Amino acid sequence: MLELNAMTVPVIYLSSFAILLAGFLTALSCKDLIRLLIALELMFGAVFMSLIPAFVIAASPAFGTSIITIFTSAGELLVLIAAIVIQDRRKKNVLIEHITIGGDRV
């Protein structure tokens, strides 16, 4: 059985927070849908990484949480891939500046 000592858990959470922050900042500053997809996957990876200590403490609730997170991540990935394909077919590029909402340019 894997044992986490008192030094390992803060390192895991700090690394997870750093990856989450990098994904969040990338999502805010991205100019195309591909980078947005990568940023969102970084953010979900950070969530998965933060679940590692929970498996040592309480495996069943951590497993349930990870299943919900996996399905959420998969759904988000499929929706974003569909958005990329639709955007590419309509505009022949994946730049965010060409996306319109309600007739207004974003």
C-alpha positions in Angstrom: 0.0 0.0 0.0 1.2 3.5 -0.9 2.0 5.7 2.1 2.2 9.4 1.9 4.3 11.2 4.5 3.7 14.7 5.8 6.1 16.2 3.2 4.6 14.5 0.2 1.0 15.7 0.5 1.8 19.5 0.5 4.1 19.0 -2.5 1.3 17.2 -4.4 -1.2 20.0 -3.5 1.2 22.7 -4.3 2.1 21.1 -7.7 -1.6 20.6 -8.4 -2.3 24.3 -7.6 0.5 25.4 -9.8 -0.8 23.3 -12.7 -4.3 24.6 -12.1 -3.1 28.2 -12.1 -1.1 27.7 -15.3 -4.2 26.2 -17.0 -6.4 29.0 -15.7 -4.0 31.8 -16.9 -3.6 30.0 -20.3 -7.4 29.8 -20.7 -7.7 33.5 -20.0 -5.1 34.5 -22.5 -5.6 32.0 -25.3 -6.4 33.2 -28.8 -7.6 30.0 -30.3 -9.7 27.0 -29.4 -6.8 24.5 -29.4 -5.0 26.4 -26.7 -8.3 26.6 -24.8 -8.6 22.8 -25.0 -5.1 22.3 -23.7 -5.7 24.8 -20.8 -8.9 23.0 -19.8 -7.1 19.7 -19.9 -4.4 21.1 -17.7 -7.0 22.2 -15.2 -8.7 18.8 -15.1 -5.2 17.2 -14.7 -4.7 19.3 -11.7 -8.0 18.2 -10.2 -7.0 14.5 -10.8 -3.6 15.2 -9.2 -5.3 16.7 -6.1 -7.3 13.4 -5.6 -4.1 11.3 -5.1 -3.9 11.9 -1.3 -7.6 11.2 -1.0 -7.1 7.6 -2.3 -4.8 6.9 0.6 -7.2 8.3 3.3 -10.6 7.1 1.9 -10.4 5.1 -1.3 -14.2 4.7 -1.9 -15.2 8.4 -1.8 -12.1 9.3 -3.8 -13.0 6.7 -6.4 -16.5 8.1 -6.7 -15.2 11.6 -7.0 -12.7 10.5 -9.6 -15.4 8.8 -11.7 -17.5 12.0 -11.7 -14.4 14.0 -12.6 -13.5 11.6 -15.4 -17.0 11.8 -16.9 -17.0 15.6 -16.6 -13.6 15.9 -18.2 -14.7 13.5 -21.1 -17.9 15.5 -21.6 -16.0 18.8 -21.7 -13.4 17.3 -24.1 -16.1 16.1 -26.5 -18.0 19.4 -26.5 -14.9 21.4 -27.1 -13.7 19.1 -29.9 -17.1 19.5 -31.5 -16.8 23.3 -31.1 -13.4 23.2 -32.8 -14.7 21.1 -35.7 -17.7 23.3 -36.2 -15.6 26.5 -36.0 -13.1 25.1 -38.4 -15.9 24.2 -40.9 -17.6 27.5 -40.7 -14.7 30.0 -40.6 -11.7 27.8 -41.8 -9.8 28.7 -38.7 -10.0 28.2 -34.9 -9.2 31.7 -33.7 -11.4 32.8 -30.8 -11.8 36.4 -32.2 -14.0 35.0 -35.1 -16.6 33.5 -32.7 -19.8 35.5 -32.6 -22.5 35.4 -29.9 -25.9 36.8 -30.6 -24.6 38.7 -33.6 -21.9 40.5 -31.6 -18.3 39.8 -32.2 -16.4 38.5 -29.2 
